Amino acid sequence: MEDESVARPDRKTIIFFGNSLTAGMGLEPEQAFPARIGEKIDSLGLDYLVVNAGISGETTASGESRISWLMREKVDIFVLELGANDGLRGIPLSETRENLQAIIDTVKNHNPDVKIVLAGMQIPPNMGPEYTAEFRSIFPELAEKNEAYLIPFLLEGVAGNPELNQADGIHPTEEGQRKVAQNVWTIMRPIL
C-alpha cells in the first residue's frame, strides 16, 4: 500500500474544508463524504490526494483563522463547506459572508490556479424568513463573484429525512453521507 503522506510533484490535491458534515461526525472517517469522493476518484485511476480538513463545530470565523496554516502545500481543488454553524447560531450574515470571502481570498492568494467548489447551505426557518432567505443566497452570490463551482445545497435529499440522518436530525448517517457524496460528485466530476 502506498504511503498517502508522501508528496509527489505530479499528484494533485483536493482539500475538503468544513465542519462536522465534512468531518463525518458520528461516523468513521472513511464513511464521510470526502472519503467517498476519494473512492470514486481512485476507481477512475485519477492521481489525487484527498484531504479531509473538516472540524466539528467549525464556524466561518474559526475556519478563516486556520486557513493560512492549511495553505502551506499546493492545492488544486478546494471544497469549502462552512456556514451552517454560523446560521444555526444566528451569527450576523455580513460576518459569515466576509469570513467566507476571506477564506476564498486566502486560498486563491496561495494557489492562483485553484478550482474552488462552494457547498451551498440552508438552515431551518427558526431564525426568521428574512435571515433564512439571505443566508441561502450567500452561497450562490459568492460562487458567482469568485467564479467558483457551486453545489446548490450540500444536503439535498438528505436534510429533513429521518432515515438519512442520525438521531440528532442534523448529521447524515452512512447512507446519508453517500447521498451527500453524490451531490458533491455531480459538481466535482467535470472539473477533475
Stockholm file with secondary structure:
# STOCKHOLM 1.0

chainA/1-192         MEDESVARPDRKTIIFFGNSLTAGMGLEPEQAFPARIGEKIDSLGLDYLVVNAGISGETTASGESRISWLMREKVDIFVLELGANDGLRGIPLSETRENLQAIIDTVKNHNPDVKIVLAGMQIPPNMGPEYTAEFRSIFPELAEKNEAYLIPFLLEGVAGNPELNQADGIHPTEEGQRKVAQNVWTIMRPIL
#=GR chainA/1-192 SS CCCTTSCCTTCEEEEEEESHHHHTTTSCGGGSHHHHHHHHHHHTTCCEEEEEEECTTCCHHHHHHHHHHHTTSCCSEEEEECCHHHHHHTCCHHHHHHHHHHHHHHHHHHCTTCEEEEECCCCCGGGCHHHHHHHHHHHHHHHHHTTCEEESCTTTTTTTCGGGBCTTSSSBCHHHHHHHHHHHHHHHGGGC
#=GC SS_cons         CCCTTSCCTTCEEEEEEESHHHHTTTSCGGGSHHHHHHHHHHHTTCCEEEEEEECTTCCHHHHHHHHHHHTTSCCSEEEEECCHHHHHHTCCHHHHHHHHHHHHHHHHHHCTTCEEEEECCCCCGGGCHHHHHHHHHHHHHHHHHTTCEEESCTTTTTTTCGGGBCTTSSSBCHHHHHHHHHHHHHHHGGGC
//
